[in-house]
Amino acid sequence: MPPSQLAIKTNALKRLIKEKSLYSQEVEDQSKYVQQLKASNSDEYELKKQIEVLEESKRMVPQVDSKIEAMKKSLKDFLESYNGDEDVATAKSLLV
């Protein structure tokens, strides 16, 4: 049996929240790594590339934030008109 719309929307929101967490952690880790490279006077090319990686990760966090907000709105709208018999507690807890 294929997953329901509720399950799809709930799992998509969970995935986006996890993705944001991973990007935030990556920014933190990459920042520390760049600082280590600067402190050790590492190769200029390597430092430049790692800074590019850091900047890309920083750009992803707001993008994922906007996707999360859009998915929350979609899920909220879906729940307002939902009248099925599935448990909606998980979905509602993600909207808080």
C-alpha positions as CSV (number, residue, x, y, z in Angstrom):
1,M,0.0,0.0,0.0
2,P,1.5,3.4,-0.9
3,P,2.0,6.0,1.8
4,S,-0.8,8.4,2.4
5,Q,-0.5,12.2,1.7
6,L,-0.3,12.8,5.4
7,A,2.7,10.4,5.7
8,I,4.4,11.9,2.7
9,K,4.1,15.5,4.0
10,T,5.1,14.5,7.5
11,N,8.1,12.6,6.4
12,A,9.2,15.4,4.0
13,L,9.1,17.9,6.8
14,K,11.1,15.6,9.1
15,R,13.7,15.2,6.3
16,L,14.0,18.9,5.8
17,I,14.4,19.5,9.5
18,K,17.1,16.9,9.6
19,E,18.7,18.4,6.5
20,K,18.9,21.8,8.2
21,S,20.5,20.3,11.3
22,L,23.1,18.6,9.1
23,Y,23.9,21.8,7.2
24,S,24.2,23.7,10.5
25,Q,26.6,21.1,11.8
26,E,28.5,21.2,8.6
27,V,28.9,25.0,8.8
28,E,30.1,24.7,12.4
29,D,32.6,21.9,11.5
30,Q,33.8,23.6,8.4
31,S,34.3,26.9,10.2
32,K,36.6,25.2,12.7
33,Y,38.5,23.5,9.9
34,V,39.0,26.8,8.0
35,Q,40.3,28.4,11.3
36,Q,42.7,25.5,11.7
37,L,43.9,25.9,8.1
38,K,44.4,29.7,8.7
39,A,46.3,29.1,12.0
40,S,48.6,26.6,10.4
41,N,49.4,28.8,7.4
42,S,48.1,26.0,5.1
43,D,48.3,26.0,1.3
44,E,46.5,29.0,-0.1
45,Y,44.6,27.0,-2.7
46,E,43.4,24.5,-0.1
47,L,42.3,27.3,2.2
48,K,40.4,29.0,-0.7
49,K,38.6,25.8,-1.6
50,Q,37.6,25.1,2.0
51,I,36.3,28.7,2.4
52,E,34.2,28.1,-0.8
53,V,32.8,24.9,0.8
54,L,32.0,26.8,4.0
55,E,30.2,29.6,2.0
56,E,28.1,27.1,0.1
57,S,27.0,25.4,3.3
58,K,26.1,28.8,4.8
59,R,24.0,29.5,1.7
60,M,22.1,26.3,2.1
61,V,20.8,26.9,5.6
62,P,18.4,29.8,4.6
63,Q,17.3,27.8,1.6
64,V,16.4,24.8,3.7
65,D,14.7,27.2,6.2
66,S,12.4,28.5,3.4
67,K,11.6,25.0,2.3
68,I,10.8,24.1,5.9
69,E,8.4,27.0,6.2
70,A,6.7,26.2,2.9
71,M,6.3,22.5,3.9
72,K,4.9,23.6,7.3
73,K,2.3,25.7,5.6
74,S,1.5,22.9,3.2
75,L,1.1,20.4,6.1
76,K,-0.9,22.9,8.1
77,D,-3.3,23.5,5.2
78,F,-3.6,19.8,4.6
79,L,-4.4,19.1,8.3
80,E,-7.1,21.8,8.3
81,S,-9.1,19.9,5.7
82,Y,-8.0,16.4,6.6
83,N,-10.7,14.1,7.9
84,G,-9.0,10.6,7.6
85,D,-8.5,8.2,10.4
86,E,-4.7,8.4,10.6
87,D,-3.0,9.7,13.8
88,V,-2.1,13.3,13.2
89,A,-0.2,13.8,16.5
90,T,3.3,13.5,14.8
91,A,2.3,16.0,12.1
92,K,0.9,18.5,14.6
93,S,4.0,18.2,16.8
94,L,6.2,19.2,13.8
95,L,4.2,22.4,13.3
96,V,5.0,23.8,16.7
